[in-house]
Amino acid sequence: MDGQASGHAALIAELSDWLGERISTGASVRDLHARDEAYAAPHLPDAVVFPESTEEVSRIMAACHAHRCPVVPFGIGSSLEGHVVPLQGGISIDTSRMNRILEVHEQDLDAVVQPGVTRKALNEELRATGLMFTVDPGANATLGGMAATRASGTNAVRYGTMRENVLALEVVLADGRVIETGTRARKSSAGYDLTHLFVGSEGTLGVITKLTLRLFGQPERISAATCDFPDIGAAVETVILAIQSGLPLARVELLDEVQMRGMNLYNPDLGLPERPHLFLEFHGTEAGVEEQVQSFRDIAEEFGAANYAWATKTEDRTKLWEARHNAYYAAQSLRPGARGVVTDSCVPISALAEAIRRTKEMIAEAGLVAPLVGHVGDGNFHLSILVDPEDADEVARAKALASKVSHVALDLGGTVTGEHGIGSGKMAYMRDEHGDAVDVMADIKRALDPLNLMNPGKVVEID
């Protein structure tokens, strides 16, 4: 045990007495919980615990509160702004063993799950029911982690983000108290909306131990497509007009010409033109999808769209969206050995073309390679700024570029993050975006976690 861990030796000994092998101070286990997928520097927790029930989480939290020990909830580690990095050491609570689907209410279109259930596991369970859970951030993340980071993804333009799809929560607070927020009812006027206070709180207010989630019926027909455009502006204008026309797009993803080059390198059989692309999906009845497809094509052709490719078979659609979800790895194909400094921002859709135009100018000025992808239907886009992690100057230029992208979003009435979250990586922009509302957030944090034990150093600072 190193010096940091020895500071909480009494707590670790207490937890070991009843958790047994479900607490680890081993170097390899701690290292796995010291990082996420971001560029944030890793920090080791003192120990990692693997609870299996709400009661165990409550007991762990009460013990940590008594010993004044920091706690960081951990799902699968796929976050992108350092959310799960234990900046002050302490205990990492790994929820992977809390992975039971507790209830599925087919008539009410909802499910109750533990936080360690992944989105793919839930959809596999739902397959025979004709229902589906729609939030798809790409990674096979845990549903607890997705709620904590207010995850979004490719389906958000039609089905919403975790904000719209979490009906109720069970949460363990910093002192071990267990509360339930919300109900299975689809609406309520009873009191403060605590459910959506915890959705997006990034583990800074409590540990999510149970979720009630909204489900949707699987559509009769699904059709996917790709098409390319002469420039980014034409692609964005196509989507704006399609949305204004009332087309119920299920997915609409933008990939710039740089990203498309990486896609073809990573997926040699993809073979798509290296021009700005839209990847699309339409859901509905047979007749409804046919009508949507034709209406979209009519609009897109006004803006110079070409090279349509349609996929109606499940295996073809899966191949297409798997390629999109692997965009980060495809981007790295442009520069083998490089790491991505990843960032995202979101603006009103009418400002998206301008935001991207200014972003691409800044990329060129910085002399960097930064493929761009976006959930264009809701004004959200992502950059993977490729750098040599050993080149301090290059890393510094990448971080400066990411900062400029955030400020462009704010200038255009948007937000510094549409779905990655704040974590530790974007705390510097909180006051620029929220002004004095940051002080109110800090007051909420103090009220629920006065000792600042819950994921300290994330979202907001308190004394």
Helices and strands as residue ranges (DSSP letters): H 3-6, H 9-19, G 20-22, E 23-24, H 27-32, E 47-49, H 54-66, E 71-74, E 91-94, E 101-105, E 110-113, H 119-126, G 127-129, E 131-132, H 143-148, H 156-159, H 162-165, E 166-172, E 178-182, H 195-198, E 207-214, E 216-217, E 221-228, H 232-244, E 249-255, H 257-266, E 277-284, H 286-302, E 306-311, H 314-325, H 327-332, E 339-346, G 349-351, H 352-366, E 372-375, G 376-378, E 380-387, H 392-411, G 427-429, H 430-434, H 437-448
